[in-house]
Amino acid sequence: MSADDFIVTPWRVEGKIDYDKLIKQFGTEKITNDLLNRVTKLAGEDHFMLRRGIFFSHRDLKTILDEYEKGNKFFLYTGRGPSGHTHIGHLVPWVFAKWLQDKFNVNMYFQLTDDEKFYSKQDLSLEETKKFAYENALDFIALGFKPENTKIIIDTENIQTLYPIAAQVAKKINFSNTKAVFGFTNDTNIGMIFYTSLQSAPCFIEDKPVLIPLGVDQDPHFRLTRDVAPKIGKLKPALIHNIMIPSLQGPGGKMSASEENTTIYTTDSPEVVKKKISKYAFSGGQPDVEQHRKEGGNPDIDVSYQYLRIFFEPDDNALKKIHDDYKSGKMLTGELKEILIEKINNFLKIHQENREKARDKIDKFLFEN
């Protein structure tokens, strides 16, 4: 793969992603300033992830806003494939979804696809993926969602509700469609081939428009869903995509739950966070202090700075000062890493407390068939 190449699929992300090129490849639309202003006006405030282009692309967001202005509510849907413990990259669409839910006062559905991870991961049993589903649910609840308007769907637990909808979708998708979108071969198990139908089902759980905040790598599933929706008399789901969160080892690829050393998990202790960032976080700094003071660092490729920009420093003025100090050489890589370590550990201290409290109330969030 050359330096200019990248791969983005629901199961594989590699290379340095050119997001403008990806928009063309996927056929999505860039979020314009006009659209940002509309969201801000309707929500009563903006969100730093929108402002900074962390959410950069969409499908039919304009339609959602048009309908909302007419008094027609939408609902939210996102999810997680439970193949391991939750990491900080997973939190990005969830935190943004929480903001959308609060500002627009809408229902939220969170799907945990324990079946899909069982199909796609040779080394995981269905019991293990279900166990991870419940663990991942704790991280979702810990972000402050309320059970009155938020429901968690676990595929194998809620198949009674999902299957009749999935069956309608499945009848309208043929193998050549899924093969073209996902690159399936004769060796692909039929669970994977059917799976898009099941991931489509929560889109139609209410008779309203749906908006799905998600990582752009998951877009292909919903491309098929959007094609099928009119054929079964349903509205096309609208999507808003976030960028891929890089692994600690830097540009190219994304943070992965299966790569322990390059991933910050929500369950990591302060000592583990400090060790991982100190040792593994890709630096945009110069080889030595003297050269760094003279030439400065490159925040655009520095992972610690990117994590602050994407999630951990919502204050634009504070972020700009860090950016300028690092770029000028006034701030060293070690100092930048220390800022990130403190920010992450402060966040995780509260998150882990809320995560434990979530164990006692998870039953209130579980969707009832």
C-alpha positions in Angstrom: 0.0 0.0 0.0 1.5 3.4 -1.0 1.6 6.4 1.2 -1.4 7.9 -0.5 -3.6 4.7 -0.2 -5.9 4.0 2.7 -8.6 1.4 3.5 -11.8 2.1 5.4 -14.3 -0.8 5.9 -16.4 -1.8 9.0 -13.7 -4.4 9.9 -10.5 -2.8 8.7 -9.0 0.7 8.7 -5.5 1.3 7.4 -3.3 4.1 6.1 -3.5 7.9 6.5 -7.1 8.8 5.6 -7.8 11.6 3.2 -11.3 12.5 4.4 -12.1 14.7 1.4 -11.3 11.7 -0.8 -13.2 9.4 1.4 -16.3 11.6 1.1 -16.1 11.1 -2.7 -15.4 7.4 -2.4 -18.4 6.8 -0.1 -20.7 9.4 -1.7 -21.4 11.3 1.5 -21.7 15.0 1.9 -19.3 17.3 3.7 -20.8 19.2 6.7 -20.9 22.9 5.5 -20.8 26.0 7.6 -24.5 26.6 6.7 -25.4 23.2 8.1 -23.3 23.8 11.3 -25.1 27.2 11.8 -28.5 25.5 11.5 -27.6 22.8 14.1 -26.3 25.5 16.4 -29.5 27.6 16.0 -31.8 24.7 16.6 -29.8 23.3 19.5 -29.2 26.6 21.2 -25.4 26.2 21.2 -22.7 24.5 19.1 -20.6 21.5 20.0 -16.8 21.6 19.8 -16.7 18.3 17.9 -18.8 19.9 15.1 -16.8 23.1 15.2 -13.5 21.2 14.8 -14.7 18.9 12.1 -14.5 15.8 14.2 -18.0 15.2 12.8 -17.2 16.0 9.2 -19.7 14.2 6.9 -23.3 13.3 6.7 -26.2 11.7 4.8 -29.5 13.6 4.9 -28.8 15.7 8.0 -30.5 18.6 6.2 -33.7 16.5 5.9 -33.6 15.7 9.7 -33.3 19.5 10.5 -36.0 20.4 7.9 -38.5 17.9 9.5 -37.5 19.1 13.1 -38.3 22.7 12.1 -41.7 21.6 11.0 -42.3 20.0 14.5 -41.5 16.4 13.4 -39.2 14.8 15.9 -36.5 12.2 15.0 -34.8 9.6 17.2 -31.2 8.6 17.6 -29.5 5.3 17.1 -25.9 4.2 17.5 -24.1 1.1 18.8 -21.0 -1.0 19.4 -19.6 -4.3 18.3 -18.6 -5.9 21.6 -15.3 -7.6 20.7 -13.4 -6.3 23.8 -13.3 -3.6 26.4 -14.4 0.0 25.5 -11.7 2.4 24.6 -11.7 6.2 24.4 -12.3 6.2 20.6 -15.6 4.4 21.1 -16.9 7.3 23.3 -16.7 10.0 20.6 -20.1 9.2 18.8 -21.7 8.3 22.2 -20.8 11.7 23.8 -22.0 13.5 20.8 -25.2 11.5 20.7 -25.8 12.5 24.3 -25.5 16.1 23.4 -27.9 15.7 20.5 -30.4 13.9 22.7 -30.2 16.6 25.4 -30.6 19.5 22.9 -33.3 18.0 20.8 -35.1 16.0 23.5 -35.3 12.8 21.5 -35.2 9.0 22.2 -32.0 7.0 21.9 -31.4 3.4 21.0 -28.0 1.7 21.5 -27.4 -1.6 19.7 -24.8 -4.1 21.0 -24.1 -6.5 18.2 -22.9 -9.5 20.1 -23.8 -11.8 17.1 -21.8 -9.9 14.5 -18.6 -10.0 16.6 -19.2 -13.7 17.1 -19.4 -14.1 13.3 -16.4 -11.9 12.5 -14.0 -12.9 15.3 -12.8 -16.5 15.0 -11.4 -16.5 18.6 -14.5 -15.2 20.4 -17.4 -17.4 21.6 -21.0 -16.1 21.7 -20.8 -16.2 25.6 -17.7 -13.9 25.4 -19.3 -11.4 23.0 -22.4 -11.2 25.2 -20.3 -10.6 28.3 -18.5 -7.8 26.5 -21.9 -6.4 25.5 -22.9 -5.9 29.1 -19.5 -4.5 30.0 -19.7 -2.0 27.1 -23.2 -1.0 28.1 -21.8 0.2 31.5 -19.5 2.7 29.6 -22.5 4.0 27.6 -24.7 4.5 30.7 -21.8 6.1 32.5 -21.9 9.1 30.1 -25.2 10.3 31.7 -27.9 8.8 29.6 -31.4 8.4 31.3 -33.4 5.2 31.1 -36.7 7.1 30.4 -35.6 7.9 26.9 -32.7 5.6 26.2 -32.8 1.9 25.5 -30.1 -0.7 25.0 -30.7 -3.4 22.4 -28.6 -6.6 22.6 -29.0 -8.6 19.4 -29.2 -12.1 20.9 -31.5 -10.9 23.7 -33.8 -8.8 21.6 -34.0 -10.9 18.4 -37.8 -11.3 18.9 -38.2 -7.6 18.2 -35.3 -7.3 15.6 -36.0 -10.3 13.4 -39.3 -9.4 11.8 -37.8 -6.0 10.8 -34.5 -7.6 9.7 -36.5 -10.2 7.6 -38.1 -7.4 5.6 -34.7 -5.8 5.0 -33.0 -9.1 4.1 -35.6 -9.9 1.4 -34.6 -6.7 -0.5 -30.8 -7.2 -0.3 -29.2 -9.7 -2.6 -25.8 -11.3 -2.3 -24.3 -9.2 -5.1 -25.1 -6.0 -3.2 -23.3 -7.2 0.0 -20.5 -8.6 -2.0 -19.9 -5.3 -3.8 -20.1 -3.2 -0.7 -18.1 -5.5 1.7 -16.0 -7.6 -0.5 -17.4 -10.9 0.7 -16.1 -14.1 -0.8 -17.1 -17.8 -0.9 -15.4 -18.3 2.4 -17.5 -15.6 4.2 -19.9 -17.2 6.7 -23.6 -16.6 6.1 -24.0 -14.9 9.4 -21.8 -12.0 8.1 -23.8 -11.9 4.9 -27.1 -11.6 6.7 -25.8 -9.3 9.4 -26.4 -5.9 7.7 -30.2 -6.7 7.8 -30.0 -7.0 11.6 -28.0 -3.8 12.0 -30.7 -2.1 9.9 -33.5 -3.1 12.2 -33.2 -0.4 14.9 -33.4 2.3 12.1 -37.1 1.3 11.8 -38.0 0.6 15.4 -40.0 3.9 15.5 -42.1 5.3 12.8 -40.0 8.5 12.7 -36.8 9.7 10.9 -33.6 8.4 12.6 -30.2 10.1 12.9 -27.2 7.9 13.5 -23.9 9.3 14.8 -21.2 6.9 14.0 -17.6 6.3 12.9 -17.3 6.7 9.2 -16.0 3.1 8.8 -19.5 1.9 9.6 -21.2 3.8 6.8 -21.3 0.9 4.3 -23.8 -1.0 6.4 -26.2 1.9 6.2 -25.6 2.6 2.5 -27.4 -0.7 1.9 -30.1 0.2 4.5 -30.8 3.5 2.8 -31.2 1.7 -0.6 -33.6 -0.8 1.0 -35.7 1.7 3.1 -38.0 2.9 0.3 -38.6 -0.6 -0.9 -40.1 -1.6 2.5 -42.0 1.7 2.8 -39.6 3.2 5.4 -37.7 6.5 5.7 -34.0 6.5 4.8 -31.8 6.7 7.9 -29.7 9.9 8.2 -26.1 9.6 9.3 -23.5 11.9 10.8 -19.9 10.6 10.6 -17.0 11.2 12.9 -13.3 10.8 11.9 -11.3 7.7 13.0 -9.6 8.1 16.3 -5.9 7.3 15.8 -4.1 4.6 17.8 -1.3 5.8 20.2 1.2 4.8 17.5 0.1 7.6 15.3 -1.2 8.5 11.8 -2.7 5.6 9.9 -5.3 3.2 11.1 -7.5 3.7 14.2 -7.5 2.8 17.8 -8.4 -0.9 18.2 -9.8 -2.7 21.2 -7.5 -5.7 20.4 -4.2 -3.7 20.4 -3.5 -3.2 24.2 -0.4 -1.1 24.0 -1.8 1.4 21.5 -5.2 1.8 23.1 -6.5 3.6 26.2 -9.4 1.6 27.7 -12.0 3.2 29.9 -11.0 0.8 32.7 -7.2 1.7 32.6 -5.7 2.9 35.9 -3.9 6.3 36.1 -0.6 4.4 36.2 -1.4 2.4 33.0 -2.6 5.6 31.2 0.6 7.4 32.1 2.8 4.5 31.0 1.0 4.0 27.7 1.1 7.7 26.7 4.6 8.3 27.9 5.9 5.2 26.1 3.8 4.8 23.0 2.1 8.1 22.1 3.4 9.1 18.6 5.3 12.4 18.9 5.3 15.4 16.5 8.4 16.7 18.3 12.0 16.9 17.2 14.7 14.3 18.0 16.2 16.4 20.8 15.3 19.3 23.1 17.7 21.8 21.4 16.3 21.1 17.9 12.7 21.2 19.2 13.2 24.6 20.9 14.6 25.9 17.6 12.2 24.3 15.0 9.2 23.4 17.1 6.8 20.4 16.9 4.1 19.4 14.5 0.8 19.2 16.4 -1.0 17.9 13.2 0.7 14.5 13.6 1.2 14.5 17.4 -1.2 12.0 18.9 -1.3 13.7 22.3 -2.4 16.9 20.7 -4.9 15.1 18.5 -6.5 13.4 21.5 -6.9 16.8 23.1 -8.4 18.3 19.9 -10.8 15.4 19.3 -12.1 14.8 22.9 -10.2 16.0 26.0 -9.8 19.8 25.6 -13.2 21.3 24.6 -11.9 24.9 25.4 -10.8 26.4 22.0 -8.6 29.0 23.7 -6.8 26.5 25.8 -6.3 24.2 22.8 -4.9 27.1 20.7 -2.4 28.0 23.3 -1.2 24.3 23.5 -1.0 24.2 19.7 1.0 27.4 19.4 3.3 26.7 22.3 4.1 23.2 20.8 4.5 24.5 17.3 6.9 27.3 18.4 9.0 24.9 20.5 8.1 26.6 23.8 6.3 23.4 24.9 8.2 20.1 24.7 6.7 16.7 23.8 6.9 15.5 27.4 5.0 18.5 28.6 2.3 17.9 26.1 2.0 14.3 27.1 1.7 15.3 30.7 -1.2 17.6 29.9 -3.0 14.7 28.1 -2.3 12.3 30.9 -3.8 14.6 33.4 -6.9 15.3 31.2 -7.5 11.6 30.5 -7.1 10.5 34.1 -9.4 13.3 35.4 -12.0 12.1 32.9 -11.6 8.4 33.7 -11.8 9.0 37.4 -15.3 10.3 37.1 -16.2 7.9 34.3 -15.1 4.8 36.3 -17.1 5.9 39.3 -20.2 6.3 37.1 -19.4 3.0 35.4 -19.6 1.2 38.7 -22.9 2.9 39.6 -24.3 1.8 36.2 -24.1 -1.8 37.3 -27.1 -1.3 39.6 -29.3 0.4 37.0 -28.4 -1.4 33.8 -31.7 -3.4 33.9 -33.7 -0.1 33.6 -32.0 0.6 30.2 -32.4 -2.8 28.6 -35.0 -2.9 25.8 -38.0 -5.1 26.5 -39.3 -7.2 23.6 
